[in-house]
Amino acid sequence: MRVPINYLDPRGETVRIALRKVPAGNPQARRGTLFINPGGPGASGLEFAMEARDFFSDDVREVWDVVGFDPRGVGESGGFSCLRSEDLDSMYAADPTPDTRAEKAAAASSRTARLKGCLARGGALARNMGSELVARDLDVMRDAVGDAHLNYYGISYGTLIGALYGAQFPDRIGLMVIDSAVSPDYIAADSASQDDVDGWAEEEAATVEDGLDAFLEDCVDQGDCALGDDVDTARTRLLAFLDRLDRKPLPSDAQGIPRLTEGWAVTAINAVLLYPDSWQDVEDALRVALEDGDGTDLVWTAMDTVMRDDDGSYIGGYEASHLPIHCADWPLDATSQMEPSVSVLDEHPVYAHLYGVATDSCEGWVGTQRTNLILTVDATSPVLVLANERDLTTPPDGTREMGQGIFGSRFVLVDADGHGVYANGNDCADAIVDDYLVRALAPRNGEVCDA
């Protein structure tokens, strides 16, 4: 379908939105269309639809046409090379712990150059990729399939699209599942102090440290951990290994990435915070790097984490497309160029290595900005909001915050690890979602699913 790039200029430039449908298994029982979005921001809904038969239960697929779409500017919906493969390779290889003034200046310059190049290559479309506009597109899709109300399943960043749809079209919400939400509200921090920035960093550092320690504890418990026999030793050796890579990268046989830099190693280690099923692979790759001086396996792990193929392309495109969405949805403010104090980074070395330096900058952004910065949705039907208790990607407090802004929503907390509640192995949570989507049965607010 075709939509205007700028809804304020409906007769101006347009972009074609690509959709893929998995038809309902039982046409006689069909309830309508369930639109789905996998998040990112900028992940492909077309690819998500290809997984629908494995992801959703038989009961859900019997009664819904499941439709995925690539958001505007992504993949088949006018996708362009916002960040080229070489830009992403450079970003992941870059020093995550710049020490000198020159290194810090080089990192800032690279971030600014990436945004400038994206805007130059994307033109009007790059300036109009915010989630509020995607939500407007979603309403056109709803109308195109003939549904009076939008039925929607969004996970991760896809939850913001759903919530912003609800803010703009509250009377058109049908059944909506908000799974593992981003914290939705944006309060301009023009008066924020260095103490505020440090406080936010310390809160994030505690979450990162807990996540890494869980991985290190698993490594130690497995026996014969290459990092040591206890968590404290393992943590110290891991940080020392990253510092050595900063000075002297290891060789790699991975195609197109001849060196394991500290940046690529950090990218690989981040996998343990995002995907618990990656722990053994990362442990094995670290062993090869530490004992044999070969960085190939860690580079491969990093490539898997960011979906980089051997030919240098980034599969799915979300890493290449997220920047203009991020800059449109989260306006630049006084804290954007502020970093945690050296004392905070020294006190939290795990955080300093893994998340202490931003890879994005919206300095110089000239596109649209989100207008609905404090989320309130007066939904006419209950919205289902789900969170895993130990989700390190979108912690449950942010999901709970989104649920509080959707009046009448039903929040469910699941005693589980990982990112994404539905189809994550918890029968209680899956049954709640299936009852909601198939039989329109909403749980009580505050429901808890045990492990």
C-alpha positions as CSV (number, residue, x, y, z in Angstrom):
1,M,0.0,0.0,0.0
2,R,1.1,3.6,-0.5
3,V,1.1,6.3,2.2
4,P,2.4,9.9,2.3
5,I,5.9,10.4,3.6
6,N,4.5,13.5,5.4
7,Y,0.9,13.4,6.5
8,L,0.8,17.2,6.6
9,D,1.4,17.1,2.9
10,P,-0.8,14.2,1.8
11,R,-0.4,15.0,-1.9
12,G,3.4,15.1,-1.7
13,E,5.9,12.3,-1.9
14,T,4.8,8.8,-0.9
15,V,6.3,5.5,0.2
16,R,5.1,2.0,-0.5
17,I,4.6,-0.1,2.6
18,A,5.2,-3.9,2.1
19,L,3.0,-6.3,4.0
20,R,3.0,-10.1,4.2
21,K,-0.1,-12.1,5.3
22,V,-0.4,-15.6,6.8
23,P,-4.1,-16.4,6.2
24,A,-6.3,-17.8,9.0
25,G,-6.2,-21.5,9.2
26,N,-10.0,-21.7,9.5
27,P,-11.7,-19.1,7.3
28,Q,-15.1,-19.9,8.8
29,A,-13.8,-19.0,12.3
30,R,-11.7,-16.0,11.1
31,R,-12.0,-12.9,13.4
32,G,-10.0,-10.5,11.3
33,T,-6.4,-9.3,11.0
34,L,-3.8,-9.4,13.7
35,F,-1.0,-7.0,12.8
36,I,2.4,-7.8,14.3
37,N,5.7,-6.0,14.8
38,P,9.0,-7.4,16.2
39,G,10.6,-4.1,17.4
40,G,14.1,-3.1,16.7
41,P,13.5,-0.3,16.1
42,G,13.5,-1.0,12.4
43,A,13.2,-4.8,12.4
44,S,11.4,-6.5,9.5
45,G,7.8,-7.4,10.1
46,L,7.9,-9.3,6.8
47,E,10.5,-11.7,8.3
48,F,8.4,-11.9,11.5
49,A,5.4,-13.0,9.5
50,M,7.5,-15.8,7.9
51,E,8.0,-17.1,11.5
52,A,4.3,-16.7,12.5
53,R,3.4,-20.4,12.0
54,D,6.1,-21.4,14.5
55,F,5.7,-18.4,16.8
56,F,1.9,-18.2,17.4
57,S,-0.2,-21.1,18.7
58,D,-2.4,-23.1,16.4
59,D,-5.4,-21.6,18.2
60,V,-4.3,-18.0,17.3
61,R,-3.5,-18.9,13.7
62,E,-6.8,-20.6,13.2
63,V,-8.8,-17.4,13.7
64,W,-6.5,-14.5,12.6
65,D,-4.9,-13.5,9.4
66,V,-1.5,-12.6,10.7
67,V,0.1,-9.6,8.9
68,G,3.6,-8.3,9.3
69,F,4.9,-5.2,7.7
70,D,8.2,-3.4,7.2
71,P,7.9,0.0,8.8
72,R,8.5,3.0,6.5
73,G,12.2,3.4,5.5
74,V,12.9,-0.2,6.5
75,G,13.6,-3.2,4.2
76,E,11.0,-3.5,1.5
77,S,9.2,-0.3,2.6
78,G,11.5,2.1,0.9
79,G,14.5,0.9,2.8
80,F,17.7,2.7,2.1
81,S,21.3,2.5,3.4
82,C,21.0,4.7,6.4
83,L,24.0,3.0,7.9
84,R,26.1,1.1,5.4
85,S,27.8,-2.1,6.2
86,E,31.1,-0.3,6.5
87,D,29.6,2.2,8.9
88,L,28.3,-0.7,11.1
89,D,31.6,-2.6,11.0
90,S,33.4,0.5,12.0
91,M,30.9,1.2,14.8
92,Y,31.2,-2.3,16.3
93,A,35.0,-2.4,16.0
94,A,35.4,1.0,17.7
95,D,37.0,1.5,21.1
96,P,34.2,1.3,23.7
97,T,36.5,2.8,26.4
98,P,38.1,5.9,24.8
99,D,40.7,7.1,27.3
100,T,42.3,10.2,25.8
101,R,40.8,13.5,24.6
102,A,41.7,12.5,21.0
103,E,40.0,9.1,21.3
104,K,36.9,10.7,22.7
105,A,36.8,13.4,20.0
106,A,37.2,10.7,17.3
107,A,34.3,8.7,18.8
108,A,32.0,11.8,18.8
109,S,33.0,12.7,15.3
110,S,32.2,9.2,14.0
111,R,28.7,9.3,15.6
112,T,27.9,12.7,14.0
113,A,29.2,11.5,10.6
114,R,27.0,8.5,10.7
115,L,23.8,10.6,11.2
116,K,24.9,13.1,8.6
117,G,25.4,10.3,6.0
118,C,22.1,8.7,6.9
119,L,20.2,12.0,6.3
120,A,22.0,12.6,3.1
121,R,21.2,9.2,1.7
122,G,17.6,9.0,3.0
123,G,16.3,12.5,2.2
124,A,12.7,13.2,3.1
125,L,12.0,9.6,4.1
126,A,14.9,9.6,6.6
127,R,13.4,12.7,8.2
128,N,10.0,11.1,8.6
129,M,10.5,7.6,10.1
130,G,9.3,8.2,13.7
131,S,7.0,5.8,15.4
132,E,4.1,8.2,15.5
133,L,4.1,8.2,11.7
134,V,4.4,4.4,11.6
135,A,1.3,4.3,13.8
136,R,-0.5,6.5,11.3
137,D,0.5,4.0,8.6
138,L,-0.9,1.2,10.7
139,D,-4.3,2.9,10.8
140,V,-4.3,3.0,7.0
141,M,-3.4,-0.7,7.0
142,R,-6.3,-1.4,9.4
143,D,-8.7,0.4,7.1
144,A,-7.3,-1.4,4.0
145,V,-8.1,-4.8,5.4
146,G,-11.6,-3.7,6.4
147,D,-11.3,-4.0,10.2
148,A,-13.1,-1.4,12.3
149,H,-10.6,-1.9,15.1
150,L,-6.8,-2.5,15.2
151,N,-5.8,-5.9,16.6
152,Y,-2.1,-5.9,17.3
153,Y,0.8,-7.8,18.8
154,G,4.0,-5.8,19.4
155,I,7.1,-6.9,21.1
156,S,10.0,-4.8,22.4
157,Y,10.2,-1.5,20.4
158,G,7.1,-2.6,18.6
159,T,5.2,-1.8,21.8
160,L,5.9,1.9,21.3
161,I,4.2,1.8,17.9
162,G,1.2,0.1,19.4
163,A,1.0,2.6,22.3
164,L,1.4,5.6,20.1
165,Y,-1.4,4.2,17.9
166,G,-3.6,4.0,20.9
167,A,-2.7,7.6,21.9
168,Q,-3.8,8.8,18.4
169,F,-6.8,6.4,17.8
170,P,-8.0,5.2,21.2
171,D,-11.5,4.4,20.0
172,R,-10.0,2.1,17.3
173,I,-8.1,-0.3,19.6
174,G,-9.3,-3.9,19.4
175,L,-7.2,-6.6,21.0
176,M,-3.7,-5.3,21.7
177,V,-0.7,-7.2,23.2
178,I,2.2,-5.1,24.6
179,D,5.0,-7.6,25.1
180,S,8.2,-6.4,26.9
181,A,7.8,-2.7,26.4
182,V,10.3,0.1,26.2
183,S,9.8,2.8,28.8
184,P,7.6,5.2,26.9
185,D,7.8,8.6,28.5
186,Y,10.2,11.3,27.6
187,I,10.8,14.2,30.0
188,A,13.0,16.9,28.6
189,A,16.1,17.1,30.8
190,D,17.2,20.6,30.0
191,S,17.9,21.2,33.7
192,A,19.6,17.9,34.4
193,S,22.9,18.0,36.2
194,Q,25.9,15.7,36.1
195,D,24.6,14.2,39.3
196,D,21.4,13.2,37.4
197,V,23.4,11.6,34.6
198,D,25.6,9.7,37.1
199,G,22.5,8.5,39.0
200,W,21.0,7.1,35.8
201,A,24.3,5.4,34.9
202,E,24.5,3.8,38.3
203,E,21.0,2.4,38.0
204,E,21.8,0.9,34.6
205,A,25.2,-0.3,35.8
206,A,23.5,-2.4,38.6
207,T,21.3,-4.2,36.0
208,V,24.3,-4.8,33.6
209,E,26.5,-6.1,36.5
210,D,23.8,-8.5,37.7
211,G,23.3,-9.8,34.1
212,L,27.0,-10.4,33.6
213,D,27.5,-12.0,37.0
214,A,24.8,-14.5,36.2
215,F,26.7,-15.5,33.1
216,L,30.0,-15.7,35.0
217,E,28.4,-17.8,37.8
218,D,27.1,-20.2,35.1
219,C,30.6,-20.4,33.7
220,V,32.2,-21.2,37.1
221,D,29.4,-23.7,38.0
222,Q,30.0,-25.6,34.7
223,G,33.6,-26.3,35.9
224,D,36.8,-25.7,34.1
225,C,35.8,-22.0,33.3
226,A,38.6,-20.3,31.3
227,L,38.0,-17.1,33.3
228,G,38.6,-18.6,36.8
229,D,37.1,-20.6,39.7
230,D,35.0,-17.9,41.2
231,V,32.9,-15.0,40.0
232,D,35.1,-12.2,41.3
233,T,38.2,-13.7,39.6
234,A,36.3,-14.4,36.4
235,R,35.1,-10.8,36.3
236,T,38.6,-9.4,36.9
237,R,40.1,-11.6,34.2
238,L,37.4,-10.7,31.7
239,L,37.9,-7.0,32.1
240,A,41.7,-7.5,31.9
241,F,41.2,-9.4,28.7
242,L,39.2,-6.5,27.2
243,D,41.8,-4.0,28.3
244,R,44.5,-6.1,26.5
245,L,42.4,-6.1,23.4
246,D,42.3,-2.3,23.6
247,R,46.1,-2.3,23.3
248,K,46.6,-5.3,21.0
249,P,43.7,-6.9,19.1
250,L,43.8,-10.7,18.4
251,P,43.9,-12.1,14.9
252,S,40.6,-13.4,13.4
253,D,39.9,-15.6,10.4
254,A,36.3,-14.3,10.1
255,Q,35.6,-13.0,6.7
256,G,36.0,-9.2,6.5
257,I,36.9,-8.8,10.2
258,P,40.6,-9.7,10.4
259,R,41.0,-8.5,14.1
260,L,39.1,-9.0,17.3
261,T,39.1,-5.5,18.7
262,E,37.8,-4.6,22.1
263,G,34.7,-3.3,20.4
264,W,33.9,-6.6,18.7
265,A,34.6,-8.5,21.9
266,V,32.2,-6.3,23.8
267,T,29.6,-6.9,21.1
268,A,30.0,-10.6,21.5
269,I,29.8,-10.4,25.3
270,N,26.6,-8.3,25.1
271,A,25.0,-11.5,23.7
272,V,25.0,-13.0,27.2
273,L,22.9,-10.1,28.5
274,L,20.4,-10.4,25.6
275,Y,20.2,-14.2,25.0
276,P,20.6,-16.7,27.8
277,D,20.9,-19.5,25.3
278,S,24.2,-17.9,24.0
279,W,26.1,-18.5,27.3
280,Q,27.8,-21.7,26.3
281,D,28.9,-20.3,22.9
282,V,30.4,-17.2,24.5
283,E,32.1,-19.3,27.1
284,D,33.6,-21.5,24.4
285,A,34.7,-18.5,22.3
286,L,36.3,-16.9,25.3
287,R,38.3,-20.0,26.0
288,V,39.7,-20.1,22.5
289,A,40.6,-16.4,22.7
290,L,42.3,-16.7,26.1
291,E,44.1,-20.0,25.7
292,D,44.9,-20.0,21.9
293,G,45.1,-16.3,21.2
294,D,42.6,-16.7,18.4
295,G,39.7,-14.2,18.2
296,T,37.8,-15.9,15.4
297,D,35.1,-17.5,17.5
298,L,34.3,-14.3,19.5
299,V,34.1,-12.4,16.2
300,W,31.6,-15.0,14.9
301,T,29.6,-14.7,18.1
302,A,29.5,-10.9,17.7
303,M,28.4,-11.3,14.1
304,D,25.5,-13.5,15.2
305,T,24.5,-11.0,17.8
306,V,24.2,-8.2,15.3
307,M,23.0,-10.4,12.4
308,R,26.1,-9.7,10.2
309,D,26.5,-12.2,7.4
310,D,29.9,-13.5,6.1
311,D,29.6,-11.2,3.0
312,G,29.4,-8.2,5.3
313,S,25.7,-7.5,4.9
314,Y,23.5,-7.1,8.0
315,I,20.5,-9.4,7.8
316,G,17.1,-7.9,8.7
317,G,18.3,-4.4,8.4
318,Y,17.2,-3.1,11.8
319,E,20.8,-2.2,12.9
320,A,21.1,-0.2,9.6
321,S,17.7,1.6,10.1
322,H,17.4,2.3,13.8
323,L,19.1,5.7,13.9
324,P,16.5,8.0,12.3
325,I,13.7,6.3,14.2
326,H,15.6,6.8,17.5
327,C,16.3,10.5,16.7
328,A,12.6,11.1,15.8
329,D,11.3,9.3,18.9
330,W,13.7,10.6,21.5
331,P,14.4,14.3,21.1
332,L,17.9,15.7,21.7
333,D,18.3,17.3,25.1
334,A,21.0,18.7,27.4
335,T,22.0,15.2,28.6
336,S,22.6,13.8,25.2
337,Q,26.2,14.8,25.0
338,M,26.9,14.2,28.7
339,E,28.7,11.1,29.9
340,P,29.0,9.5,33.4
341,S,31.7,10.9,35.5
342,V,35.1,9.1,35.5
343,S,34.5,8.2,39.2
344,V,31.3,6.4,38.3
345,L,32.9,4.5,35.4
346,D,35.8,3.6,37.6
347,E,33.4,2.3,40.2
348,H,31.5,0.3,37.6
349,P,34.1,-1.1,35.2
350,V,31.7,-3.7,33.8
351,Y,29.2,-1.0,32.8
352,A,32.1,1.2,31.5
353,H,33.3,-1.5,29.1
354,L,29.9,-2.7,27.9
355,Y,27.7,0.4,27.9
356,G,29.7,3.4,29.1
357,V,30.1,5.1,25.7
358,A,27.1,5.8,23.4
359,T,27.3,4.6,19.8
360,D,24.6,6.9,18.5
361,S,24.2,10.7,18.4
362,C,21.3,12.8,17.2
363,E,23.4,15.9,17.1
364,G,22.4,17.6,13.9
365,W,19.0,15.9,13.5
366,V,16.6,17.8,11.2
367,G,13.7,15.5,11.0
368,T,10.3,15.1,12.7
369,Q,10.1,14.8,16.5
370,R,7.6,12.8,18.6
371,T,4.9,15.0,19.9
372,N,3.3,12.5,22.4
373,L,6.1,12.5,24.9
374,I,4.1,11.5,28.0
375,L,2.1,8.5,27.1
376,T,-1.6,8.4,28.0
377,V,-4.0,6.0,26.2
378,D,-7.7,6.0,27.1
379,A,-8.4,2.6,25.6
380,T,-12.0,1.5,25.1
381,S,-11.0,-2.2,25.6
382,P,-8.5,-3.9,27.9
383,V,-4.9,-3.9,26.6
384,L,-2.7,-6.9,27.6
385,V,0.8,-5.8,28.9
386,L,3.4,-8.5,29.6
387,A,6.9,-8.4,31.2
388,N,9.5,-11.0,32.2
389,E,10.9,-10.4,35.6
390,R,14.6,-10.7,34.5
391,D,14.5,-9.1,31.1
392,L,17.7,-7.1,30.7
393,T,16.8,-5.6,27.4
394,T,13.5,-4.0,28.5
395,P,13.4,-4.4,32.3
396,P,9.9,-4.9,33.8
397,D,9.7,-1.4,35.4
398,G,9.6,0.2,31.9
399,T,6.9,-2.2,30.8
400,R,4.9,-1.5,33.9
401,E,5.3,2.2,33.2
402,M,3.8,1.8,29.8
403,G,0.9,-0.2,31.2
404,Q,0.2,2.5,33.8
405,G,-0.2,5.0,30.9
406,I,-2.7,2.8,29.2
407,F,-5.8,3.2,31.3
408,G,-7.6,-0.1,31.9
409,S,-4.7,-2.3,30.8
410,R,-4.0,-5.7,32.4
411,F,-0.3,-6.1,33.5
412,V,1.1,-9.6,33.8
413,L,4.5,-10.3,35.3
414,V,6.3,-13.6,34.4
415,D,8.9,-15.3,36.5
416,A,11.3,-15.7,33.6
417,D,14.6,-14.7,32.0
418,G,15.0,-13.3,28.5
419,H,13.4,-10.7,26.3
420,G,9.9,-11.4,25.1
421,V,7.2,-13.2,27.1
422,Y,5.1,-15.0,24.5
423,A,6.5,-18.2,23.1
424,N,9.3,-18.1,25.6
425,G,8.5,-21.4,27.3
426,N,6.1,-20.3,30.0
427,D,2.8,-22.1,29.7
428,C,0.9,-19.8,32.0
429,A,1.9,-16.7,29.9
430,D,1.2,-18.4,26.6
431,A,-2.3,-19.5,27.8
432,I,-3.1,-15.9,28.9
433,V,-2.1,-14.5,25.5
434,D,-4.0,-17.3,23.6
435,D,-7.2,-16.7,25.8
436,Y,-6.9,-13.0,25.1
437,L,-6.4,-13.2,21.3
438,V,-8.7,-16.2,20.6
439,R,-11.5,-15.7,23.2
440,A,-11.1,-12.0,24.1
441,L,-10.6,-13.0,27.8
442,A,-8.4,-10.5,29.7
443,P,-6.7,-11.6,32.9
444,R,-7.0,-9.6,36.1
445,N,-4.5,-6.7,36.4
446,G,-1.4,-7.7,38.3
447,E,-1.5,-11.4,37.4
448,V,1.7,-13.3,38.0
449,C,3.0,-16.4,36.1
450,D,5.4,-18.5,38.1
451,A,8.4,-20.1,36.5
